[in-house]
Amino acid sequence: MHLLTKSFSVATLVATFAIPVSANFLSTSYALNTPGVNKTLNLPPSADNSLPISLGSAVDPQSGELVEGYAIVHYKENAARPSGSGRGEAVCYGYLGKYAKWQTNEPWVVNATNTRALDPDFILTNLSSNIAKWEDAADGTVGNLSGMDILGDGTLTDAALLADTVSPDDVNEVYFADIADANSIGVTIVWGIFRGPADGQKIVEWDQVYDDVTFDWSALGETGKMDFENIATHELGHSSGLKDIYNTSCSDATMYGYAGEGDTNKRDLAPADITGIDKLY
C-alpha cells in the first residue's frame, strides 16, 4: 500500500455512498462528509442487529483480490444491546476472522481537525502509543519490547479524508465526524479476507471515525467527556483484527463493546486482550 494525498471538491465532500447488499442488511447508504464541512456518517438502520456490520465485497486495488468490509461500532454504555451480543463468548476475546491479521505493516494518516479542542499533535502521538500497546503485547508479554510492527507509522494531514464504506482505497485513515446514531462513539472499518484457508486470510485496510458532535472529548479522563486514549486503544484493537466482546463478565477488557464518559480503565490492555492479540499474531 502506498500512502496517498487526496484532494476533494466540495461536491465530493458531500457525496452519498451506496452500500452493497449483504447478508446482514438491505442496501442503504452512508452519507459521509469530512472535516471543515457539515459532516455526518449515517449508519444503516440494521446497525444494532449485526455483529459486525457487513459492507459487502469489493476488489482490493493493491492486490486485485476480492475482499470483504466490516464496520464495527463502539457503543455508549447503556445503549441497546446489539442482537446476538454476548452469546457463545466463552473467552473475553475474539476475531473478525479466525486467522485474519496484517501480513505487512502499512502507514496511516490522521486529519486531527476536531470541534473539541484536542491538540492535533496529542492525537497523532496518542494514536501511535496506543498502537504500540497492541504491538508490544503481540508476543504475549507486555513490556519486554519484543513485540512486532503491526500497523506501521502515522502522519498528520490537512487533506479531507473519507472512510471507505464501498471499497478499499489503499489508505488507512483516521478523523473526526458526526455519526448519526447518537449512541455511536466511534466506528472502525476494516477490509480484508476473513474466510477460507488460514494462510489466505489477511487485513488490507482500516479507517476510523470518532464522533466529535454528540460527544465531548478529553485527553485527561475528565468526567462527562470521552477519554480519547480509552476509546482509541479499543478501536485500534479492531484495526489489528480483534472484534467487540459484549459479555458483561468481560467488561474489564479493552475490547468490551461499550464505553462511558470519564472511563479510562480500557487504556491498558487486560489479560484477555493480551491473550487475544498474542494468539492472532
Secondary structure, DSSP 8 states (H G I E B T S, - for coil): ---------HHHHT-EEE----SSS---EEE---TTS--EE---GGGGGSSSEEEEEEE-TTT--EEEEEEEEEEETTS---TTTTTT--SS--BSSTT---SS---EEEE---SS---HHHHHHHHHHHHHHHHHHTTS-TTSS-----S--EEE--S-----SSS--S-EEEEEEEESSTTEEEEEEEEEE-SSSGGG-EEEEEEEEEESSSS-EESS--TTSEEHHHHHHHHHHHHHTB--B--GGGTTSTTBSEE-TT--TTSS--HHHHHHHHHH-
